[in-house]
Amino acid sequence: MATTLYTRQGCAHCDELRRALHEAGRRFVEIDLTEHPEAVPELLKLTRGRRIVPVLVDGARIAIAPDGGAEF
């Protein structure tokens, strides 16, 4: 199953989660909302309207700001 990480530039929590995924050897697709604002509606569906990152979608599991997050 695909793993997707939603982030935004300047988010320390996003940087930390990205680093942890790389260190664990996990493959994922990153969607930077700063560069791809058209993905915001999709993120809002996943978070039930919360404007927060990082969000990790791993198959059917959705982790919203698992170790802290940043509002945008």
URLIN-V46716 format. One record per residue. N is the residue number from 1. RES is the residue in three letters. SS is DSSP state (H for helix, E for strand, - for the rest). PHI is phi as a letter, one per 30 degrees, with the letter a starting at -180 (* if undefined). BURIAL is + if it has 16 or more other ideal C-beta (glycine too) atoms within 10 Angstrom, else -. Layout:
BEGIN
((N & RES & SS & PHI & BURIAL) (N & RES & SS & PHI & BURIAL))
END
This chain:
BEGIN
((1 & MET & - & * & -) (2 & ALA & - & d & -) (3 & THR & E & c & -) (4 & THR & E & b & +) (5 & LEU & E & c & +) (6 & TYR & E & c & +) (7 & THR & E & b & +) (8 & ARG & - & b & +) (9 & GLN & - & d & -) (10 & GLY & - & i & -) (11 & CYS & - & c & +) (12 & ALA & H & d & -) (13 & HIS & H & d & +) (14 & CYS & H & d & +) (15 & ASP & H & d & -) (16 & GLU & H & d & -) (17 & LEU & H & d & +) (18 & ARG & H & e & +) (19 & ARG & H & d & -) (20 & ALA & H & d & -) (21 & LEU & H & d & +) (22 & HIS & H & d & -) (23 & GLU & H & d & -) (24 & ALA & - & d & -) (25 & GLY & - & i & -) (26 & ARG & - & d & -) (27 & ARG & - & c & -) (28 & PHE & - & a & +) (29 & VAL & E & c & -) (30 & GLU & E & c & -) (31 & ILE & E & c & +) (32 & ASP & E & d & +) (33 & LEU & - & d & +) (34 & THR & - & d & -) (35 & GLU & - & d & -) (36 & HIS & - & b & -) (37 & PRO & H & d & -) (38 & GLU & H & d & -) (39 & ALA & H & d & -) (40 & VAL & H & e & -) (41 & PRO & H & e & -) (42 & GLU & H & d & +) (43 & LEU & H & d & +) (44 & LEU & H & d & -) (45 & LYS & H & d & -) (46 & LEU & H & d & -) (47 & THR & - & c & +) (48 & ARG & - & h & -) (49 & GLY & - & j & -) (50 & ARG & - & d & -) (51 & ARG & - & c & -) (52 & ILE & E & b & +) (53 & VAL & E & b & +) (54 & PRO & - & d & +) (55 & VAL & E & b & +) (56 & LEU & E & c & +) (57 & VAL & E & c & +) (58 & ASP & E & b & -) (59 & GLY & - & i & -) (60 & ALA & - & c & -) (61 & ARG & E & c & -) (62 & ILE & E & b & -) (63 & ALA & E & c & -) (64 & ILE & E & c & +) (65 & ALA & - & h & +) (66 & PRO & - & e & -) (67 & ASP & - & b & -) (68 & GLY & - & j & -) (69 & GLY & - & b & +) (70 & ALA & E & b & +) (71 & GLU & E & d & -) (72 & PHE & - & b & -))
END
